[in-house]
Amino acid sequence: MKLLFTLGLLTFAGIPINCLEWWQSMSLYQIYPRSFKDSDGDGVGDLKGIEEKLPHLVNLGVDAFWISPTYPSPMIDFGYDISDFKGVDPMFGTMEDFENLIKTAQKLSLKVIMDYVPNHTSDQHEWFQKSLKNIAPYNDYYVWHPGKKLSNGTMAKPNNWLSVFGGPAWTWRDERQAYYLHQFDPAQPDLNYHNEKVVQEMKDVLVFWLEKGVNGFRVDAIPHLFENTSYLDEPLAGNTDNPETYGYLDHIYTTNQQETYEMVQQWRDVFDAFDAANGVTSVMMTEAYASPELTMKYYNYGSHFPFNFLFIENLSKSSSAGDYKNIIDSWMKDMPAGCTANWVAGNHDKPRLVSRYDENIAQAISVMLLLLPGVSVAYNGEEIGMENKWISYEDTQDPQGCNAGKENYESMSRDPERTPFQWDNTTSAGFSTNSTTWLPV
Protein backbone atom coordinates (compact mmCIF):
# COMPACT_ATOMS: atom_id res chain seq x y z
CA MET A 1 0.00 0.00 0.00
CA LYS A 2 2.75 2.44 0.90
CA LEU A 3 4.49 1.91 -2.45
CA LEU A 4 1.23 2.29 -4.38
CA PHE A 5 0.37 5.44 -2.51
CA THR A 6 3.77 7.02 -3.17
CA LEU A 7 3.81 6.15 -6.85
CA GLY A 8 0.23 7.26 -7.43
CA LEU A 9 0.48 10.73 -5.94
CA LEU A 10 3.81 12.26 -6.95
CA THR A 11 1.71 15.06 -8.41
CA PHE A 12 -1.85 16.19 -7.85
CA ALA A 13 -3.51 18.25 -10.58
CA GLY A 14 -0.02 19.07 -11.82
CA ILE A 15 1.10 20.37 -8.39
CA PRO A 16 4.19 18.73 -6.82
CA ILE A 17 3.12 16.65 -3.85
CA ASN A 18 5.33 18.56 -1.42
CA CYS A 19 3.40 21.78 -2.19
CA LEU A 20 0.09 20.40 -0.96
CA GLU A 21 -1.37 20.67 2.53
CA TRP A 22 -1.01 17.41 4.48
CA TRP A 23 -4.67 16.46 4.08
CA GLN A 24 -4.90 16.96 0.31
CA SER A 25 -3.20 13.67 -0.54
CA MET A 26 -3.79 11.72 2.66
CA SER A 27 -4.70 8.10 3.06
CA LEU A 28 -7.42 8.27 5.75
CA TYR A 29 -8.30 5.22 7.84
CA GLN A 30 -11.58 4.98 9.77
CA ILE A 31 -11.52 3.27 13.16
CA TYR A 32 -14.78 2.04 14.70
CA PRO A 33 -13.51 2.01 18.30
CA ARG A 34 -15.89 -0.57 19.76
CA SER A 35 -14.54 -3.09 17.28
CA PHE A 36 -10.89 -2.22 16.71
CA LYS A 37 -8.93 -3.54 19.73
CA ASP A 38 -9.96 -4.38 23.27
CA SER A 39 -7.09 -3.76 25.71
CA ASP A 40 -8.81 -4.71 28.98
CA GLY A 41 -10.74 -7.88 28.14
CA ASP A 42 -14.26 -6.54 28.55
CA GLY A 43 -15.20 -7.44 24.96
CA VAL A 44 -15.38 -3.83 23.75
CA GLY A 45 -12.63 -1.92 21.94
CA ASP A 46 -11.06 1.10 23.62
CA LEU A 47 -8.56 3.96 23.28
CA LYS A 48 -5.61 2.01 24.70
CA GLY A 49 -6.35 -0.68 22.13
CA ILE A 50 -6.21 1.88 19.33
CA GLU A 51 -2.92 3.25 20.66
CA GLU A 52 -1.46 -0.26 20.83
CA LYS A 53 -2.28 -0.89 17.16
CA LEU A 54 -1.08 2.41 15.66
CA PRO A 55 2.04 0.69 14.20
CA HIS A 56 -0.38 -1.28 12.00
CA LEU A 57 -1.49 2.03 10.46
CA VAL A 58 2.10 3.09 9.95
CA ASN A 59 2.83 -0.21 8.17
CA LEU A 60 -0.17 0.42 5.89
CA GLY A 61 1.18 3.82 4.88
CA VAL A 62 -1.80 5.60 6.44
CA ASP A 63 -1.42 9.36 7.05
CA ALA A 64 -4.41 10.00 9.30
CA PHE A 65 -7.06 8.07 11.18
CA TRP A 66 -10.62 9.07 12.03
CA ILE A 67 -12.17 7.69 15.22
CA SER A 68 -15.92 7.19 15.43
CA PRO A 69 -17.36 8.71 18.65
CA THR A 70 -15.80 7.97 22.03
CA TYR A 71 -17.75 10.64 23.94
CA PRO A 72 -19.80 9.81 27.06
CA SER A 73 -23.04 8.24 25.88
CA PRO A 74 -25.87 5.91 26.96
CA MET A 75 -24.94 4.03 23.75
CA ILE A 76 -28.49 3.87 22.39
CA ASP A 77 -26.88 4.59 18.99
CA PHE A 78 -23.41 3.42 20.02
CA GLY A 79 -21.87 6.81 20.69
CA TYR A 80 -23.83 8.95 18.27
CA ASP A 81 -26.12 9.86 21.19
CA ILE A 82 -23.73 12.09 23.12
CA SER A 83 -24.28 13.14 26.73
CA ASP A 84 -21.09 15.23 27.02
CA PHE A 85 -19.28 16.68 23.99
CA LYS A 86 -16.13 17.39 26.03
CA GLY A 87 -15.51 14.03 27.66
CA VAL A 88 -14.55 10.39 27.10
CA ASP A 89 -16.88 7.50 27.88
CA PRO A 90 -15.42 5.18 30.57
CA MET A 91 -16.14 2.28 28.20
CA PHE A 92 -13.32 3.60 26.01
CA GLY A 93 -11.02 4.88 28.76
CA THR A 94 -10.17 8.27 30.22
CA MET A 95 -9.25 11.71 28.95
CA GLU A 96 -5.66 10.82 29.85
CA ASP A 97 -5.93 7.79 27.55
CA PHE A 98 -7.12 10.08 24.76
CA GLU A 99 -4.27 12.51 25.36
CA ASN A 100 -1.77 9.64 25.33
CA LEU A 101 -3.24 8.43 22.04
CA ILE A 102 -2.68 11.88 20.55
CA LYS A 103 0.93 11.94 21.78
CA THR A 104 1.70 8.49 20.38
CA ALA A 105 0.10 9.37 17.06
CA GLN A 106 2.19 12.52 16.85
CA LYS A 107 5.37 10.52 17.49
CA LEU A 108 4.39 8.24 14.61
CA SER A 109 3.55 11.20 12.33
CA LEU A 110 -0.11 10.20 12.24
CA LYS A 111 -2.88 12.81 12.20
CA VAL A 112 -5.98 12.29 14.38
CA ILE A 113 -9.51 13.08 13.17
CA MET A 114 -12.52 13.00 15.49
CA ASP A 115 -16.20 12.55 14.79
CA TYR A 116 -18.23 15.72 15.34
CA VAL A 117 -21.94 15.01 15.83
CA PRO A 118 -23.66 18.41 15.71
CA ASN A 119 -27.26 17.57 14.81
CA HIS A 120 -28.39 16.12 18.13
CA THR A 121 -27.44 15.11 21.66
CA SER A 122 -28.47 12.26 23.91
CA ASP A 123 -31.70 12.82 25.82
CA GLN A 124 -29.47 12.28 28.88
CA HIS A 125 -27.37 15.36 28.07
CA GLU A 126 -27.54 18.05 30.75
CA TRP A 127 -28.87 20.51 28.17
CA PHE A 128 -31.87 18.33 27.33
CA GLN A 129 -32.62 17.54 30.95
CA LYS A 130 -32.72 21.28 31.69
CA SER A 131 -34.72 21.92 28.53
CA LEU A 132 -37.33 19.42 29.77
CA LYS A 133 -37.66 21.49 32.94
CA ASN A 134 -38.02 24.69 30.90
CA ILE A 135 -34.88 26.16 32.47
CA ALA A 136 -33.51 29.14 30.52
CA PRO A 137 -31.53 29.33 28.30
CA TYR A 138 -31.73 25.56 27.70
CA ASN A 139 -35.49 25.65 27.12
CA ASP A 140 -34.74 26.77 23.55
CA TYR A 141 -31.71 24.52 22.90
CA TYR A 142 -33.88 21.92 21.15
CA VAL A 143 -36.70 21.93 18.60
CA TRP A 144 -39.95 21.99 20.58
CA HIS A 145 -43.45 22.33 19.15
CA PRO A 146 -46.85 22.36 20.95
CA GLY A 147 -48.41 20.25 18.20
CA LYS A 148 -51.72 20.63 16.39
CA LYS A 149 -54.91 20.91 18.42
CA LEU A 150 -57.56 18.41 17.36
CA SER A 151 -61.32 18.87 17.68
CA ASN A 152 -61.36 16.72 20.82
CA GLY A 153 -58.81 19.02 22.46
CA THR A 154 -55.82 16.68 22.27
CA MET A 155 -52.54 17.77 20.72
CA ALA A 156 -51.41 15.81 17.65
CA LYS A 157 -47.92 15.72 16.16
CA PRO A 158 -47.01 18.96 14.36
CA ASN A 159 -46.67 17.26 10.95
CA ASN A 160 -45.84 14.00 9.17
CA TRP A 161 -42.04 14.20 9.52
CA LEU A 162 -40.29 10.84 9.91
CA SER A 163 -37.18 9.60 11.69
CA VAL A 164 -34.30 8.10 9.73
CA PHE A 165 -34.62 5.10 12.06
CA GLY A 166 -38.33 4.70 11.28
CA GLY A 167 -41.53 6.05 12.80
CA PRO A 168 -42.46 9.65 13.64
CA ALA A 169 -39.75 12.26 14.16
CA TRP A 170 -41.74 13.80 17.04
CA THR A 171 -42.08 12.58 20.65
CA TRP A 172 -44.38 14.13 23.29
CA ARG A 173 -43.08 15.05 26.75
CA ASP A 174 -45.54 15.86 29.51
CA GLU A 175 -42.93 17.95 31.30
CA ARG A 176 -43.01 20.54 28.52
CA GLN A 177 -46.51 19.78 27.24
CA ALA A 178 -44.86 19.74 23.83
CA TYR A 179 -43.27 17.54 21.18
CA TYR A 180 -39.52 17.49 20.52
CA LEU A 181 -37.94 16.72 17.15
CA HIS A 182 -35.58 13.78 16.67
CA GLN A 183 -34.53 12.99 13.12
CA PHE A 184 -32.89 9.82 14.42
CA ASP A 185 -33.73 7.79 17.55
CA PRO A 186 -36.13 9.30 20.14
CA ALA A 187 -33.12 9.27 22.49
CA GLN A 188 -31.37 11.71 20.11
CA PRO A 189 -33.21 15.07 20.29
CA ASP A 190 -32.30 17.57 17.57
CA LEU A 191 -30.50 20.75 18.60
CA ASN A 192 -31.99 24.10 17.61
CA TYR A 193 -29.46 25.92 15.43
CA HIS A 194 -31.71 28.96 15.19
CA ASN A 195 -30.51 29.61 18.76
CA GLU A 196 -27.20 31.51 18.80
CA LYS A 197 -26.29 30.05 22.19
CA VAL A 198 -26.42 26.55 20.69
CA VAL A 199 -24.29 27.72 17.78
CA GLN A 200 -21.65 29.06 20.16
CA GLU A 201 -21.74 25.97 22.40
CA MET A 202 -20.99 23.75 19.41
CA LYS A 203 -18.20 26.02 18.19
CA ASP A 204 -16.67 25.75 21.65
CA VAL A 205 -16.68 21.96 21.28
CA LEU A 206 -14.54 22.23 18.14
CA VAL A 207 -12.01 24.51 19.84
CA PHE A 208 -11.86 22.26 22.94
CA TRP A 209 -10.68 19.27 20.91
CA LEU A 210 -8.45 21.27 18.56
CA GLU A 211 -6.63 22.50 21.66
CA LYS A 212 -6.17 18.85 22.70
CA GLY A 213 -4.20 18.32 19.48
CA VAL A 214 -6.86 16.88 17.19
CA ASN A 215 -6.10 17.60 13.53
CA GLY A 216 -9.66 17.83 12.26
CA PHE A 217 -13.20 16.51 12.27
CA ARG A 218 -15.53 14.38 10.23
CA VAL A 219 -18.94 16.07 10.55
CA ASP A 220 -21.74 13.53 10.97
CA ALA A 221 -25.17 13.64 9.29
CA ILE A 222 -24.77 17.25 8.23
CA PRO A 223 -27.84 17.51 5.89
CA HIS A 224 -30.18 17.23 8.91
CA LEU A 225 -28.84 20.25 10.81
CA PHE A 226 -31.64 22.73 10.06
CA GLU A 227 -35.37 22.33 9.52
CA ASN A 228 -37.81 24.64 7.78
CA THR A 229 -39.70 26.46 10.55
CA SER A 230 -42.94 26.46 8.56
CA TYR A 231 -43.34 22.88 9.87
CA LEU A 232 -45.28 21.89 6.77
CA ASP A 233 -45.96 18.24 5.92
CA GLU A 234 -43.37 16.72 3.61
CA PRO A 235 -44.61 15.29 0.29
CA LEU A 236 -44.66 11.59 -0.53
CA ALA A 237 -41.54 10.27 -2.21
CA GLY A 238 -43.18 7.33 -3.99
CA ASN A 239 -40.37 4.96 -2.95
CA THR A 240 -42.40 2.77 -0.58
CA ASP A 241 -45.96 2.15 0.58
CA ASN A 242 -44.86 1.84 4.23
CA PRO A 243 -45.66 5.15 5.99
CA GLU A 244 -43.36 4.26 8.88
CA THR A 245 -40.14 4.11 6.86
CA TYR A 246 -37.95 7.12 6.12
CA GLY A 247 -38.12 6.63 2.35
CA TYR A 248 -41.88 7.23 2.41
CA LEU A 249 -41.38 11.02 2.28
CA ASP A 250 -39.37 13.49 0.22
CA HIS A 251 -37.46 15.34 2.94
CA ILE A 252 -37.56 18.83 1.49
CA TYR A 253 -38.12 20.56 4.85
CA THR A 254 -35.77 18.57 7.09
CA THR A 255 -32.61 18.14 4.99
CA ASN A 256 -30.26 20.22 2.86
CA GLN A 257 -31.54 23.61 4.01
CA GLN A 258 -29.52 26.66 2.95
CA GLU A 259 -28.82 27.54 6.60
CA THR A 260 -26.93 24.25 6.93
CA TYR A 261 -24.34 25.32 4.37
CA GLU A 262 -24.00 28.70 6.06
CA MET A 263 -23.34 26.98 9.41
CA VAL A 264 -20.60 24.88 7.80
CA GLN A 265 -18.98 28.13 6.69
CA GLN A 266 -19.14 29.41 10.27
CA TRP A 267 -17.38 26.27 11.46
CA ARG A 268 -14.73 26.72 8.79
CA ASP A 269 -14.15 30.23 10.13
CA VAL A 270 -13.50 28.67 13.55
CA PHE A 271 -10.96 26.30 11.99
CA ASP A 272 -9.23 29.08 10.08
CA ALA A 273 -8.99 31.31 13.15
CA PHE A 274 -7.55 28.48 15.25
CA ASP A 275 -5.08 27.50 12.53
CA ALA A 276 -3.88 31.09 12.07
CA ALA A 277 -3.36 31.53 15.81
CA ASN A 278 -1.53 28.22 16.26
CA GLY A 279 0.37 27.76 12.99
CA VAL A 280 -1.35 24.47 12.11
CA THR A 281 -3.63 23.15 9.38
CA SER A 282 -6.86 21.45 10.47
CA VAL A 283 -9.33 19.70 8.21
CA MET A 284 -13.14 19.49 8.15
CA MET A 285 -14.82 16.77 6.12
CA THR A 286 -18.60 16.53 5.86
CA GLU A 287 -20.83 13.45 5.62
CA ALA A 288 -23.74 14.11 3.28
CA TYR A 289 -25.78 11.49 1.46
CA ALA A 290 -27.28 13.90 -1.05
CA SER A 291 -27.49 14.57 -4.78
CA PRO A 292 -24.20 15.49 -6.51
CA GLU A 293 -25.35 19.10 -6.84
CA LEU A 294 -26.19 19.43 -3.14
CA THR A 295 -23.03 17.59 -2.10
CA MET A 296 -20.73 19.79 -4.17
CA LYS A 297 -22.15 22.91 -2.47
CA TYR A 298 -20.25 21.97 0.69
CA TYR A 299 -16.98 22.76 -1.09
CA ASN A 300 -18.25 26.31 -1.63
CA TYR A 301 -19.24 26.75 2.00
CA GLY A 302 -16.06 25.83 3.81
CA SER A 303 -15.87 22.05 3.88
CA HIS A 304 -12.37 20.93 2.91
CA PHE A 305 -14.24 18.13 1.21
CA PRO A 306 -17.64 16.42 1.39
CA PHE A 307 -17.38 12.65 1.38
CA ASN A 308 -17.71 11.13 -2.07
CA PHE A 309 -20.05 8.14 -1.77
CA LEU A 310 -20.36 7.36 -5.48
CA PHE A 311 -18.36 4.13 -5.10
CA ILE A 312 -20.90 3.04 -2.47
CA GLU A 313 -24.12 4.34 -3.98
CA ASN A 314 -23.61 4.12 -7.75
CA LEU A 315 -21.73 0.86 -8.30
CA SER A 316 -22.62 -2.81 -7.94
CA LYS A 317 -21.29 -6.26 -8.80
CA SER A 318 -22.55 -5.86 -12.34
CA SER A 319 -20.87 -2.46 -12.94
CA SER A 320 -18.58 -2.27 -15.96
CA ALA A 321 -15.21 -0.56 -16.28
CA GLY A 322 -17.04 2.21 -18.07
CA ASP A 323 -19.32 2.69 -15.07
CA TYR A 324 -16.28 3.19 -12.84
CA LYS A 325 -14.80 5.67 -15.27
CA ASN A 326 -18.05 7.59 -15.48
CA ILE A 327 -18.40 8.11 -11.72
CA ILE A 328 -14.76 9.14 -11.41
CA ASP A 329 -15.10 11.59 -14.29
CA SER A 330 -18.36 12.97 -12.91
CA TRP A 331 -16.83 13.83 -9.52
CA MET A 332 -13.79 15.44 -11.08
CA LYS A 333 -15.96 17.41 -13.52
CA ASP A 334 -18.52 18.59 -10.94
CA MET A 335 -15.97 19.47 -8.27
CA PRO A 336 -15.23 23.23 -8.06
CA ALA A 337 -11.88 24.27 -9.52
CA GLY A 338 -8.96 24.05 -7.13
CA CYS A 339 -10.69 21.68 -4.71
CA THR A 340 -9.52 18.25 -3.54
CA ALA A 341 -11.25 15.01 -4.54
CA ASN A 342 -11.84 12.08 -2.22
CA TRP A 343 -12.81 8.44 -2.69
CA VAL A 344 -14.73 6.29 -0.21
CA ALA A 345 -15.52 2.59 -0.67
CA GLY A 346 -16.97 1.70 2.73
CA ASN A 347 -17.71 2.74 6.30
CA HIS A 348 -19.48 1.62 9.48
CA ASP A 349 -22.92 2.25 7.92
CA LYS A 350 -22.53 0.24 4.71
CA PRO A 351 -21.91 -3.45 3.91
CA ARG A 352 -18.26 -4.41 3.60
CA LEU A 353 -16.50 -4.18 0.29
CA VAL A 354 -15.86 -7.93 -0.10
CA SER A 355 -19.50 -8.67 0.76
CA ARG A 356 -20.81 -6.15 -1.77
CA TYR A 357 -18.57 -7.38 -4.58
CA ASP A 358 -16.07 -10.21 -4.27
CA GLU A 359 -12.49 -10.47 -3.11
CA ASN A 360 -10.87 -9.67 -6.48
CA ILE A 361 -13.02 -6.64 -7.22
CA ALA A 362 -12.60 -5.43 -3.62
CA GLN A 363 -8.81 -5.55 -4.02
CA ALA A 364 -9.01 -3.70 -7.31
CA ILE A 365 -11.19 -0.97 -5.80
CA SER A 366 -8.84 -0.61 -2.83
CA VAL A 367 -5.88 -0.08 -5.14
CA MET A 368 -7.89 2.30 -7.33
CA LEU A 369 -8.77 4.51 -4.35
CA LEU A 370 -5.10 4.81 -3.45
CA LEU A 371 -4.07 5.75 -7.00
CA LEU A 372 -6.78 8.30 -7.73
CA PRO A 373 -5.89 11.97 -7.11
CA GLY A 374 -6.77 13.37 -3.70
CA VAL A 375 -7.85 11.61 -0.50
CA SER A 376 -8.47 7.87 -0.13
CA VAL A 377 -10.70 6.69 2.74
CA ALA A 378 -10.61 3.11 4.05
CA TYR A 379 -12.72 1.50 6.78
CA ASN A 380 -10.91 -0.68 9.31
CA GLY A 381 -10.87 -4.32 8.23
CA GLU A 382 -11.12 -3.63 4.50
CA GLU A 383 -7.34 -4.00 4.23
CA ILE A 384 -7.58 -7.67 5.27
CA GLY A 385 -10.76 -8.40 3.30
CA MET A 386 -13.15 -8.69 6.24
CA GLU A 387 -16.69 -9.72 5.32
CA ASN A 388 -20.11 -8.99 6.77
CA LYS A 389 -21.19 -11.45 9.46
CA TRP A 390 -24.81 -12.54 9.74
CA ILE A 391 -26.26 -11.50 13.11
CA SER A 392 -29.48 -12.98 14.49
CA TYR A 393 -32.31 -10.65 15.48
CA GLU A 394 -31.80 -11.68 19.12
CA ASP A 395 -28.14 -10.57 18.95
CA THR A 396 -28.82 -7.40 16.95
CA GLN A 397 -27.53 -4.25 18.67
CA ASP A 398 -28.09 -1.53 16.07
CA PRO A 399 -31.25 0.52 16.83
CA GLN A 400 -31.85 0.93 13.11
CA GLY A 401 -32.15 -2.86 12.88
CA CYS A 402 -34.04 -3.34 16.13
CA ASN A 403 -36.62 -0.71 15.20
CA ALA A 404 -37.28 -2.46 11.88
CA GLY A 405 -38.58 -5.60 13.63
CA LYS A 406 -37.69 -9.26 13.16
CA GLU A 407 -39.07 -9.47 9.62
CA ASN A 408 -37.08 -6.50 8.26
CA TYR A 409 -34.07 -6.09 10.55
CA GLU A 410 -31.58 -7.70 8.15
CA SER A 411 -32.15 -5.02 5.52
CA MET A 412 -31.65 -2.21 8.06
CA SER A 413 -29.08 -3.37 10.63
CA ARG A 414 -25.52 -2.07 10.39
CA ASP A 415 -24.14 -4.67 12.81
CA PRO A 416 -22.81 -7.06 10.11
CA GLU A 417 -20.15 -4.54 9.02
CA ARG A 418 -19.27 -3.55 12.61
CA THR A 419 -17.99 -6.89 13.93
CA PRO A 420 -14.59 -6.97 15.72
CA PHE A 421 -11.35 -6.66 13.79
CA GLN A 422 -9.59 -9.98 13.16
CA TRP A 423 -5.95 -9.56 14.23
CA ASP A 424 -4.81 -13.20 14.50
CA ASN A 425 -6.01 -16.75 15.21
CA THR A 426 -6.12 -16.52 19.02
CA THR A 427 -9.20 -15.98 21.23
CA SER A 428 -11.72 -13.68 19.55
CA ALA A 429 -9.34 -13.34 16.60
CA GLY A 430 -6.94 -11.31 18.75
CA PHE A 431 -9.47 -8.51 19.20
CA SER A 432 -10.00 -9.40 22.87
CA THR A 433 -8.85 -11.90 25.48
CA ASN A 434 -12.56 -12.39 26.19
CA SER A 435 -14.36 -15.07 24.20
CA THR A 436 -17.57 -13.01 24.45
CA THR A 437 -17.45 -9.74 22.55
CA TRP A 438 -20.03 -6.97 22.08
CA LEU A 439 -20.78 -8.36 18.61
CA PRO A 440 -19.63 -11.85 17.63
CA VAL A 441 -16.32 -12.06 15.76
Secondary structure in CASP SS format (residue, H / E / C, confidence):
PFRMAT SS
TARGET T0000
AUTHOR 0000-0000-0000
METHOD secondary structure of the structure
MODEL  1
M C 1.00
K H 1.00
L H 1.00
L H 1.00
F H 1.00
T H 1.00
L H 1.00
G H 1.00
L C 1.00
L C 1.00
T E 1.00
F E 1.00
A C 1.00
G C 1.00
I E 1.00
P E 1.00
I H 1.00
N H 1.00
C H 1.00
L C 1.00
E C 1.00
W H 1.00
W H 1.00
Q H 1.00
S H 1.00
M C 1.00
S E 1.00
L E 1.00
Y E 1.00
Q E 1.00
I E 1.00
Y C 1.00
P H 1.00
R H 1.00
S H 1.00
F C 1.00
K C 1.00
D C 1.00
S C 1.00
D C 1.00
G C 1.00
D C 1.00
G C 1.00
V C 1.00
G C 1.00
D C 1.00
L H 1.00
K H 1.00
G H 1.00
I H 1.00
E H 1.00
E H 1.00
K C 1.00
L H 1.00
P H 1.00
H H 1.00
L H 1.00
V H 1.00
N H 1.00
L H 1.00
G C 1.00
V C 1.00
D C 1.00
A E 1.00
F E 1.00
W E 1.00
I E 1.00
S C 1.00
P C 1.00
T C 1.00
Y C 1.00
P C 1.00
S C 1.00
P C 1.00
M C 1.00
I C 1.00
D C 1.00
F C 1.00
G C 1.00
Y C 1.00
D C 1.00
I C 1.00
S C 1.00
D C 1.00
F C 1.00
K C 1.00
G C 1.00
V C 1.00
D C 1.00
P C 1.00
M C 1.00
F C 1.00
G C 1.00
T C 1.00
M H 1.00
E H 1.00
D H 1.00
F H 1.00
E H 1.00
N H 1.00
L H 1.00
I H 1.00
K H 1.00
T H 1.00
A H 1.00
Q H 1.00
K H 1.00
L C 1.00
S C 1.00
L C 1.00
K E 1.00
V E 1.00
I E 1.00
M E 1.00
D E 1.00
Y E 1.00
V C 1.00
P C 1.00
N C 1.00
H E 1.00
T C 1.00
S C 1.00
D C 1.00
Q C 1.00
H C 1.00
E H 1.00
W H 1.00
F H 1.00
Q H 1.00
K H 1.00
S H 1.00
L H 1.00
K C 1.00
N C 1.00
I C 1.00
A C 1.00
P C 1.00
Y H 1.00
N H 1.00
D H 1.00
Y C 1.00
Y E 1.00
V C 1.00
W E 1.00
H E 1.00
P C 1.00
G C 1.00
K E 1.00
K E 1.00
L C 1.00
S C 1.00
N C 1.00
G C 1.00
T C 1.00
M E 1.00
A E 1.00
K C 1.00
P C 1.00
N C 1.00
N C 1.00
W C 1.00
L E 1.00
S C 1.00
V C 1.00
F C 1.00
G C 1.00
G C 1.00
P E 1.00
A C 1.00
W E 1.00
T E 1.00
W E 1.00
R E 1.00
D C 1.00
E C 1.00
R C 1.00
Q C 1.00
A E 1.00
Y E 1.00
Y E 1.00
L E 1.00
H C 1.00
Q C 1.00
F C 1.00
D C 1.00
P C 1.00
A C 1.00
Q C 1.00
P C 1.00
D E 1.00
L E 1.00
N C 1.00
Y C 1.00
H C 1.00
N C 1.00
E H 1.00
K H 1.00
V H 1.00
V H 1.00
Q H 1.00
E H 1.00
M H 1.00
K H 1.00
D H 1.00
V H 1.00
L H 1.00
V H 1.00
F H 1.00
W H 1.00
L H 1.00
E H 1.00
K H 1.00
G C 1.00
V C 1.00
N C 1.00
G E 1.00
F E 1.00
R E 1.00
V E 1.00
D C 1.00
A C 1.00
I H 1.00
P H 1.00
H H 1.00
L C 1.00
F C 1.00
E C 1.00
N C 1.00
T C 1.00
S C 1.00
Y C 1.00
L C 1.00
D C 1.00
E C 1.00
P C 1.00
L E 1.00
A C 1.00
G C 1.00
N C 1.00
T C 1.00
D C 1.00
N C 1.00
P C 1.00
E C 1.00
T C 1.00
Y H 1.00
G H 1.00
Y H 1.00
L E 1.00
D C 1.00
H C 1.00
I C 1.00
Y C 1.00
T C 1.00
T C 1.00
N C 1.00
Q C 1.00
Q H 1.00
E H 1.00
T H 1.00
Y H 1.00
E H 1.00
M H 1.00
V H 1.00
Q H 1.00
Q H 1.00
W H 1.00
R H 1.00
D H 1.00
V H 1.00
F H 1.00
D H 1.00
A H 1.00
F H 1.00
D H 1.00
A H 1.00
A H 1.00
N H 1.00
G C 1.00
V C 1.00
T C 1.00
S C 1.00
V E 1.00
M E 1.00
M E 1.00
T E 1.00
E C 1.00
A C 1.00
Y C 1.00
A C 1.00
S C 1.00
P H 1.00
E H 1.00
L H 1.00
T H 1.00
M H 1.00
K H 1.00
Y H 1.00
Y H 1.00
N H 1.00
Y C 1.00
G C 1.00
S C 1.00
H C 1.00
F E 1.00
P E 1.00
F C 1.00
N C 1.00
F C 1.00
L H 1.00
F H 1.00
I H 1.00
E H 1.00
N C 1.00
L C 1.00
S C 1.00
K C 1.00
S C 1.00
S C 1.00
S C 1.00
A H 1.00
G H 1.00
D H 1.00
Y H 1.00
K H 1.00
N H 1.00
I H 1.00
I H 1.00
D H 1.00
S H 1.00
W H 1.00
M H 1.00
K H 1.00
D H 1.00
M C 1.00
P C 1.00
A C 1.00
G C 1.00
C C 1.00
T C 1.00
A C 1.00
N E 1.00
W E 1.00
V E 1.00
A C 1.00
G C 1.00
N C 1.00
H C 1.00
D C 1.00
K C 1.00
P C 1.00
R C 1.00
L H 1.00
V H 1.00
S H 1.00
R H 1.00
Y C 1.00
D C 1.00
E H 1.00
N H 1.00
I H 1.00
A H 1.00
Q H 1.00
A H 1.00
I H 1.00
S H 1.00
V H 1.00
M H 1.00
L H 1.00
L H 1.00
L H 1.00
L C 1.00
P C 1.00
G C 1.00
V E 1.00
S E 1.00
V E 1.00
A E 1.00
Y E 1.00
N C 1.00
G C 1.00
E H 1.00
E H 1.00
I H 1.00
G C 1.00
M C 1.00
E C 1.00
N C 1.00
K C 1.00
W C 1.00
I C 1.00
S C 1.00
Y C 1.00
E C 1.00
D C 1.00
T C 1.00
Q C 1.00
D C 1.00
P H 1.00
Q H 1.00
G H 1.00
C H 1.00
N C 1.00
A C 1.00
G C 1.00
K C 1.00
E C 1.00
N C 1.00
Y H 1.00
E H 1.00
S H 1.00
M H 1.00
S C 1.00
R C 1.00
D H 1.00
P H 1.00
E H 1.00
R C 1.00
T C 1.00
P C 1.00
F C 1.00
Q C 1.00
W C 1.00
D C 1.00
N C 1.00
T C 1.00
T H 1.00
S H 1.00
A H 1.00
G H 1.00
F C 1.00
S C 1.00
T C 1.00
N C 1.00
S C 1.00
T C 1.00
T C 1.00
W C 1.00
L C 1.00
P C 1.00
V C 1.00
END
